[in-house]
Amino acid sequence: MKKWFTMVALAICALTLTACGGAPAKSAGSSAPKVEAPAKKEAAPAGKRALVVYFSRADENYNVGYIEKGNTKILAEMIAEATGADMFEIKPAKPYPKEYTATTNLAKKEKNEKARPEIVGTMPDVSGYDVIFFGYPIWWGDLPMPCYTFFEKVKLVGKTIAPFCTHEGSGLAGTDRYIASATNTTVTAALEVTGTTAQKNQDEAKKEVLAWLKTIGFGK
């Protein structure tokens, strides 16, 4: 009986250790940039040929008024300068209204209808690129619909997409997952920067861009 009791006690101890020992310890907070977890396994893009593709809108924007250069375009140019990547801007055939409210109303209608607005220009040949930096503002918790038009026109399967976005409080809003689903690609950790920072504090925006590039393998 005593031997049986000892064996039971040892078994209980073993189960307790298994349950507790498998949980990893949480690390302390860090000073990393605003980078969200990747939608798929992150690739190491160092040394790869890259293309910056972006959609951006100037004119009247939330919190920054009328602007000559879109918030996302500012980040796109910073990324291209830091990496030597080529650039391609997604331009709708019919420009969005200059007024903020009119644009948001139209953007909501397009989202609800799953519209695919026509975009202009010759689509880039992406066959020579390994990494696509893809930039956009957050509109109604999603990418602007012209971005989906681009995804349907340009096949990105086999590429690594590094998303970056501008917003005014929504953060990434899960758009990295939308990109992964729409393109069937590997998506790295994403960068999100407020439009206010991009317009009014470009030194800070550049710090966030460079820190993010380092995170995904493009920094020094």
Salt bridges, closest charged atoms under 4 A:
ASP59 OD1 - LYS98 NZ 3.50
GLU77 OE1 - LYS69 NZ 2.80
ASP86 OD2 - ARG49 NH2 3.50
GLU113 OE2 - LYS109 NZ 3.04
ASP142 OD2 - LYS111 NZ 3.26
GLU152 OE2 - ARG116 NE 2.89
GLU192 OE1 - HIS167 NE2 2.47
